[in-house]
Amino acid sequence: MSRQFAELLLRAVPADGRGGAISQAVSMKTQNLSFYMGSHKGYFSPASRTEEVILLLLISEVLSTREVVLNRSADLSASRHQSVRSAKSVYNLLTLVLSTLRQYHLLSTVYERAMKFVNQDEYLWQQFALSLVCRGKWLRAARVLEQCIAAGTKDGSQANHGGELDTGLSNTAMHHMQAAVLHMEHLGQNDAAIKHATAAVELCSEGPFSYLKGRAQLLCAIAHGRRAQYEPCFDDRRRLLAKALTMFENCVHTDPHDYLAHYYCALYHAIVRDLEAARERCARSLELNPEQPAAIMLLALIFTAEGDLKGALELVVNALKDYPTHYGLLVLQLHIETKFGRIDESLDTCSHLLDFWRKRECCIEDERVQLSLSAADGQNMLRDASSVKAGTPSVGRELSSSTPIFANPLGIGLGTPIINPNVGSSQSGLDLAVSAVDSGVPASEAGGQSASSESGGAVGSASSALWTRFKAQANMWMALAELFLAEGRLNDVGPCVEQAVVLFPHAHQALYLKGRLFAAKADKATDETVAAKFRSEAN
């Protein structure tokens, strides 16, 4: 009943922008319960629709897990399936609500408790893995996906009908693709990614789900390409790159209308310095899907490699009309304008980049404040509602009172270092400017599955996000210092270099700019002693 009431609130009661509409029934109940308020009595009254829904779903979760039939005997099979199905419906609603609120820590905790009685259910294993991915627990998510694949294989071997078998194989192929994405994007284990992608290709080769074959092949090719780039030996790297390029061409032949296949084919043609083929493939990718900032940047870089700076600048300027706040396009415009010697335009672009970081800092601070306030409210809510769990016989199934409802599990991060060409995924385009070697789209999109995650959930991802952020800001300050050097404004170069050193202390470019600054001061110095001192500092 509580689950149905929560679903009714979700469907029928609209929520306003202030955090949820207050229920009139709850307000009246609050007034009627004033008699019970006292020093030794208390009650919890939800103040919004969201709090009502979460409270009802948590009650439903406790009750449904208590009613799950743990006996695996054949005569209780129907009752067990019915109780598990009821628990699944509660978990689905909890996933819908908590994922909207970005409370992945609580969501993964809920699914972890569910594993105590449904550890053979493939669907719940998958949901558990996705919640861990959103939380930033990459390694554990990979292990859970392995269990999901094992559960799916077992269910497929026990399937009696052809339709159930096809569905099981399709889900297993999806899980292999998700595992390949996870191993590539977050764990750096390209060999494991190749293994999972190859298994997905084999499962998708025949049958009604052969439409996944192209994306599975693309994932396999991406994994081979990434492994080739990490190969230290030049001859082996060249051989592996040739193999990866052949695989990308096969992906294009498998699905000629896949813009991602054309994009990656263009990218690796550019890596092996086949610029003509790279330009053709990139143009075809943009023809299939024009809303790809990454492909636009790649085409502009190909133009610069061919010496066509004017064409590259026109392409970037036209793209900025559609994506005016795209960080990667702004950085590329800055570098091209610097090559042209357009100092005034370059300084104007630098001002836009400074505005980008200033607005980003404001947005980060505002969201941190909101999440902190929500965390405090959620902890108070859970503490006041602790009486709901009274009388629950199973300690393992009851809700932990120390788990905050509105905890801040993730914070704000810069995302994965792999570029997303779709406008909807990364409007700022910060990763486009930072990662040149790994330029491409997230393998989550190539795999056709949602693997949305944010940096900051784990220590490694948080440190990587901070490193990327500080390096990007330092690069912007160093580009500004180079512009001032070219214009002869030596007094403005020093503060820019110092700011870059503060943000990224180990940047060798900053030391190089310091040397250039001292050399420029030595050239302008009239006193030979002072000039010699500046030259010694430059050396």
N, C-alpha and C positions, 0 to 999 in steps of 0.2 A: 504493500500500500504506500509506504514512504517513497519507494522508487517511482511509482506511478504519479504521486503528487509532485515529486521533483521534476519529472518529465513534463507534467502539465505546466509547472511554473516556467520551465525553459521555453515551452512552445507558445504559451498564451499570455504571459506577463512580460511586457517590454521593459527593458532596462534603459535608464537615462544615462547621460554622460557623466553623472556625478558618482557612479559606482553601483547603481542598481535602484530600481523603484521600490519604495517602502510598501510592504503589504499592509492593506487596511485591516485585514483580519488579525495580523500579528500585532498591529498597534492597539486594536481593541483588546486583544488578549493580554497585552502588557498592562493596560489599565486595570483589567479585572484581577490580575495576579498581584496587585500592589499589597494585598492582605498578607501574602507570604513573605514579604521582604522583612528581614530582621537580622540580628547579629549572628544567628545560627542557621538561617535559611537563605537560600538564594536560587535564582534561576537564570537561564541564559535566554535572551530575546534577540533574534537576528534583526539587524537594522536595515537590511537591504535584501533584494531578491537573490543576489549572489550568495549571501550568507545563509539564507533559507535553503537554497538548493544544495550547497555544500553540506550543511548540517543534515539534511534529509538523506543525501547520498552516503554520507559516512555512517549514519544509522543503518541504512540499507545494507551497506557493505559488511558491517558487524553481524547483522541478523542473517544475511545470506550465507556468510562463511560458517556460521554456527549450524546452519541447516544442511550443509553439504554432506552427502552420504559418503563416508570414507570407506565403507565396506565394499570390496571389489568382487564380491560373489556374483554369479551370473543371475540369480533371482532378483537382485537389487540393482541390476544394470539400468533399467528404465528410470528408477527413482534417482539414481546417481546422475544420469544424463540430464534429467529435468532440473535437479538442483544446481548442477554446473552451468546449465544454460541460464538459469535465473541469476547466478553470480556474474556471468559474462555480461548480461544486460546492465548490471550495476557498474561494472568496470568500464563499459563503453561510455556510459554517461559521465563517469568520473574523468575519463580521458578527455571527453569533449569539454568539460568545464575547466579542469585543471590545466590543460594545454592552452586554453584561451587565456588563462591567467599566468601562464609561463611558470607554473609550479611543478616543474619536472622532478624535483627532489621528492616531494610528497607522492607524486604519481608513481615513480619507480619503487618507492617504499610499499605502496599498495600492491603493485604487481609482485614484488618480492614476497609479500605475505601470501599471495595467491599461489605461489609455486609450491606451497606446503601440501596442497591437496589436488592440484591440477598440473602436476609436473610432466604430464604426457600430452598436454594440449598444445598443438603447434601455434595456434592463433595467439594464445596468451604469452607464449615464449617470444613471439614476434613483437607484441606490444611492449613487453618488458625490455626487449633489446632497443626498440625505438625510443622509449623513455630514457634509457641510459645514454643513448646517443645525444638526445636533446640536453641531457644533464652534463654531458662532456666526459663521461666515463667510457672512453673509447675501447680500452683493452677489455674491460668486463663486457661491454656490448658485443665485442667480437666473440668472446667465449659463449655468451648467451645465444648468439646467432648460430654457433656451431651446434648447440643443443636443439635449436629450432630446426635446423636442417636434419639432425638425427631423428627428431620426432616426426618430421614430415616424411622422411624415408620409411620409417616404421609404419606410419599410417598408410602410405602408398602401397606397401607390400601386403597390408591387411585389407585393402579395398576390394570389394566384391564387384562393383559396377564400373563400367567404362568411364562414365562421367565423373565419378569420384576419383578414379585413377588419374584422369587428365587434369582435374583441378589440383590434386596433390602434387603432380609433377610440375605444373605451372607455378604453384606456390614455392616449391623447392628451387626452381630456377630463379625466381625473384629473390629468394633468400641468399642464394649464391651470389647474385649480382649486388645485393646490399652488402654482403660480407666483402666482396671485392672493392667496393667503394670505400668501406671503412678502413680496410688495410692500406689502401692507396692514400687517401686523403689525410688520415690522422695518425696512422701507425708507421707509415713508411715501409711496410713489408710488401714489396712488389712481387716477390715470388709467391707469397700466399695469395695475393690478388690474382696473379696469373692462374693459379690452381683453381680458385673459385670461378673465375671468368670462363676458363676452359670447360669446367663442369656445366656451367650455364649454357654454353654454346652447344654442348652435346645434348642437353635436355631440350633445347629449342630447335634442334635440327629438323625434327619431324613432329607431326601431330598438329592439333588445332591451334597451338600457341607458337607457331613458327614466326609470327610477327615480331617476337622478341629476339629473333636470331641476330638481326642487324645491330641492335644495341648491345647484345652480349658480345658479339665480335668486336664492337667498338671499345668496350671495356677491356677486353683482352689486348687489343692493340695499344690502348693507352698504358696499360700496365707494362707491356714490353717496351714502349717508348720511354717510360720513366726509368725503367731499369737500365736502358741503354745510356741515359744521360748521367747515371751515377757510376758507370763503368770507368775505372781509372785508366785502363790501357786504351790507347788511341785506336789501334787496329781492331780490338774487340768492340769498342764503342761504335766505330764506323760500320762494322758488320751487323751489330745489333740494331743500329739505326736504319740500315737498309732493310732488315727483316721487318722492323716496325712499320716502315713506309710501305712495304708490300702489303702488310696486313691492313693498313688504312685504305689503300687502293681497293683491296677486296671488299672492305666495308662500303665503299662508294658504289662498287658494282652490285653488292647485295641490295642496297637501298639507295638508288640514285637521288631520291628526294629528301634524304636526311641531311639537313644543313649542318649538324654537328660532325658528321663524317667528312663532309667537304671542308669544314673549318679545321679539324685536326689534320687532315691531309695537307692542307695549305700550311699549317704550322710546322709540320715536320719536313715539308719541302723547303721551307725557309731555313730550318735548322741545318739541313744539308746543303744550303746555298743554291738550291734550284729555284731561283727567284721567279722565273717565267711561269713555271708550273704552279708555284705558290700563289702568284697573282691570279691565275685563272681559277684555281680552286676557291680562293677567298672571295673573288667576285661572284662565283656561283653560289657560295654559302650566303652572301648578302642578298643575292637575288631570291633565294628561297625564303630567307627571313631577314628583312632589313633592320630589325630592332636588335642588333648585336653590337654593342660598343666594343667588345673584345675583337670582333672581326674587323670593325672599322679601324681600330688601332693597329691591328696586324697589317692591314692593307696600307695604312699610312707609313708604317715602318718599312714595308717592302719598297714603297716609293722613295723613302730616304736612302735605303740601301742602293737603289738604282740611280741616286743623285737627283731625283725629281723632288726637290724641297718645296717648290711652288705647289705642285699637285698634292703633296702630303699636307701642306698647310691649308689649302682650300678644303680638302677632305675633312680635316679636323675641325676647322671653323664651321663648316656646314653641320657636322655632327653635334657641335656644342649648341647649335640652335635648338636641337631636339633634347639634348642632355646638358643643360647649362651648368649644373652643379657636379658634373662627373669629374672626379678627381684625376683619374688616369688621363682623360682627354686634355684636361687643363695642364697637367705636367708635360704631356707630349707637345702641346702647343707652346709651352714655355721654352722647351729645348729647341724646337724648330725655329721659333722667333729669335732665339739667341744665335743660332747658326746664321740666320739672315742678317744679324746685326741690328735688329729692330729693338733698340733699348727701351724706348718709351712703351711700346706695346708689351714687351716682356715684363717691365715693372708693373704695368696694369694687371697682367696675368698673375704676377706674384701677389698683388693685393687681393685678388680673388681667392688665391690659395690661403692667404692669411685669414680671410673671412671664413673660409671653410673650416679651418681648425678652431677658430674662436666660436663659431656656432656649434661645432661638434662638442666642444668642452661644455657649453651651456646645456646642450641636450643630455649629455652624460650626467651632469650634476642634477638636472631636474628629475631624470628617471631614477637616479640613486635615492633622492629624497622621497619620491613616491613609493619606491619599493621598501624603503626603511619604514615609512609610515604604515604601509600595508602589512609589513612583517609584525610590527608592534600590535596592530589591531588583530591580526590573526592569532598571535600568541594569547592575547587576552580572551579572544573568542573561544579558543580551544581549552584554556584553563577554566573558563566559566562553564563550559559544556562538559566538563569531565564527569559530571553525574550521569550523563547518558550511558556511559560504559559500565555503570554499576551493575553487578549481578552477572556479568559475562563469565561463564565458567572456564573458557579456554584462554589462557594467557597469551598463547601464540597467535590467536586470531583477533585479539582486541586491539583497539587503536592506541598507539603509543601516545601518552600525554605530552611527551617532550617534542613531538613533531609539529613545527609551526605550520599553520595553514597557508600563510602568505609569506613564507620565508623567501629570502633572496638567494636562489640557488646558483644563478649564473652571472648576473650583471650584464655589462655591455662589453662586447668584443668586436674584433675586426673580421671575424669569420675565417674561413679556410683560406690558405694561400693560393688556391687555384681560382682562376678568373671565371666569372660567370658572364657570358655574353648577353644574357637576357636582361632587359631593363627592369623587370619586376624583381629581380633577385638582389641586385646591388646597385642602387642608384648612385651612390657616392663613387664607386669604382676605385676605391683606395687600393685594393689588391692588384688592380691592373697596372698601377705605377710601381708597386713595390716588387712584385714577383715577375721577373722576365723569363727565367728558365722554365717555370712551371705554368707559363701562360696557357690558358685553355679554359674550358668550362668545368664546373664541378662534376666529378664523376657521378654524383648523385643524379644529375640531370641526364647524363649519358645512360645511366642504368634504368631510368624510367621510374625510379622510386623516390619518395621524399625522404631525405636524410637531413632535414633541417637541424642545425645545431649551432650553438653559439659558443665562442671561446670564453673561458673564464670558469667553466665548471670544474676543470681539473687544473692542477698546478702547472703542468707542462703547457697546456693550451693557453693559460693565462699569461705565462711568461712569453710565449711565442707572440701573442697578440700585442703585449706591451712592446716587445722588441720591434715588431713591424711598425707600430704606431710611432715610436720615437725615431726610428730610422727614416720614416717618410717625412716627418717634420724636420729632421736634421738635413735631409737632402734638399728640402725647399729653402732652408736658410742658406745652404751652401750655393744653390743656384742664384739666389739673390746676391750673395757676395761676389760671385763671378760677374754678374751684371754691373755691379758697382765698380769692380776692377776694370771692366771694359770701358766704362764711362769716365774713369779717372777719379771717382769719388772715394778716395782712399780712407777718409775719416769714417765713412759708413761701412767699410768692409770689416773692420775689427769687431764691432758689436754683432754683426751677422755670424762671423766665424765663432765667436765666443758662445753665442746662443746655440749654434750647432754642436759645439763641444759639450755644453751642458746637457743637451738632449741625448747625444750619442757620443760618449767620451772616447771611444776607441775607433772613431771614423778616421781612416787614413786620408780621406779627401780633405778633411779639415786641416790636418797638418800640412798638406800640399798647398792649400790656399793661404795658410799662414806664411809659408815660404815665398809664395808669389807676392804677398803683401809686402814683406820685407824687401824683396827684390825691387818692387815698384817704388818703394820709399827710397831705396838706395839710388835708383836712377834719377829721382827728383831732388835728392839732397845736394846742396851746393858745397857743403863742407866734406872734404875727403875723409876725415876721421869718422864723422857720422855715417857716411856712405859705406865705409869699410865695416863699421859695426853692424849695419843693417845686412850687409852681404854675409857676414859671419853668422848672423842669426838665421838668415835664409838657408844657409848650408846646413 
